[in-house]
Amino acid sequence: MTLNHLLSPLEIEEIIGSDIKEITSVTADSRRVGEGTLFVAVPGVNVDGHDFIEKACEAGAAAVVCEHLPANISSMTTYIVVPSSAIALGYIAAQWWGNPSRKLKLVGVTGTNGKTTTATLIYEMARLMGLKAGLLSTVCNYVELTPYPTDHTTPDPMTINEMLHHMVEAGCSVCAMEVSSHAAHQHRIAGLHFAGGVFTNLTRDHLDYHKTVEAYLAAKKSFFDNLPASAFALTNADDKVGDVMLQNTRASRHTYSLRSDADFRGRIVEQHLDGTILSLNGTEVHTLFTGKFNAYNLTAVYGACILLGWERGEVLRHISELVPVAGRFQAFHSPKGYTAIVDYAHTPDAVVNVLEAIREVIGPKGEIITVVGAGGNRDKGKRPIMAREAAARSQRLILTSDNPRFEQPEDILSDMEQGLDAEARTRTLHITDRRQAIRTAAALASAGTVILIAGKGHEDYQEICGVKHHFDDREEIRNIIAEEKAN
């Protein structure tokens, strides 16, 4: 592809050299530069691509996109100066892969909690409607039915556009995509054409990166600010910042709610640990989901599907066929009579949501045992809050290791314990080994008890000192239940 074609959508401040060149590859990683590569120097969190421009030129880069010129200019390389290399990379990636987001309906889902479930269910709904669809999510990326492992909630621009290109080639007409605050802030979604955006909620998370809640909110809001006029913007009217997301968007504005008047109104009619009867704009539907947070997710999915132009009766029928996402309020029933719930809840608000959903079903006298930890090298401020909220809603609390990463697990648990008062500490066990913590919860449970195993959900590993060791909460509880059945 020619350089001038790749540069055509960009705002360019200066070009040094010829833009009539054949480009063989595009990358923001200097280690992947070869003859004919277009290297985009992006300032990152830990490293700045501008520091590697000369290395890229030595490796054969035909052109460099940058925000400022290097000290040494190579006569063999074309330099393109732009206001933002990160934004430029998004548009270049879209050009390189033929602007695939314009060839299907791309729906972005952002918010603190519920992104994975909402995006996955939109993908599943499209397939139930008889459409070919794709998914970009925390759990897994899908091109129709083919899975592709994922390392980030929202991949880099070249990967996103490559995946979208494969979706178009596979005949997909819809793609649901999680949009993380990191991705919005780092412009990883620049150059994408969205058909719609959904906002779930906003609570404390990722402050290790954003530093303040205001900056975190601004990152989420920027996604809606940049939606085109042809798109829809669907927001949670019950969230305190739901209306903020719509303030500057050019997209058509729509709301969903469980509490007040909205374009899409959900209401819980009846719920159990394995399902809920949900009223959607006056029509009752039996679903396989539990909890108010899932009622919000399903109402958002319903609204998004209607805004995509799908027939209402078909949408309602297929909502009853949806199944929970792996590791999201996933229930396991023991022959001893207790139920274990595995959930990805890893923020204070998510833990509260899941525990309150359980309490609503089992009533005020039912016993809840919560097993929870917190990730290492992440926002330390939420650790005591998580422990305090979990203790307030559980009869017993077991603090354990999550993904300690490069921190000592004992230090993380110590931080969590700071949120407990003297009474809560009498009901709390400190068991660093996660396997032993889950087994202890099962041993303590009796008929009618609900065990919440929170924090890791779908993850099948524990990250310790940079190494991922196999560990799956669902696998652990299945093994315990199998042993109980055998005995």
Secondary structure, 3 states (H helix, E strand, C coil): CEHHHHHCCCCCCEEECCCCCECCEEECCHHHCCCCEEEECCECCCCEHHHHHHHHHHCCCCEEEECCCCCCCCCCCEEEECCCHHHHHHHHHHHHCCCHHHHCEEEEEECCCCHHHHHHHHHHHHHHCCCCEEEECCCCEEECCEEECCCCCCCCHHHHHHHHHHHHHCCCCEEEEECCHHHHHCCCCCCCCCCEEEECCCCCCCHHHHCCHHHHHHHHHHHHHCCCCCCEEEEECCCCCCCHHHCCCCCEEEEEECCCCCCEEEEEEEEECCEEEEEECCEEEEECCCCHHHHHHHHHHHHHHHHCCCCHHHHHHHHCCCCCCCCCCEEEECCCCCEEEEECCCCHHHHHHHHHHHHHHHCCCCCEEEEECCCCCCCCCHHHHHHHHHHHCCCEEEECCCCCECCCHHHHHHHHHCCCCHHHHHCEEECCCHHHHHHHHHHHCCCCCEEEEECCCCCCEEEECCEEEECCHHHHHHHHHHHHHHC
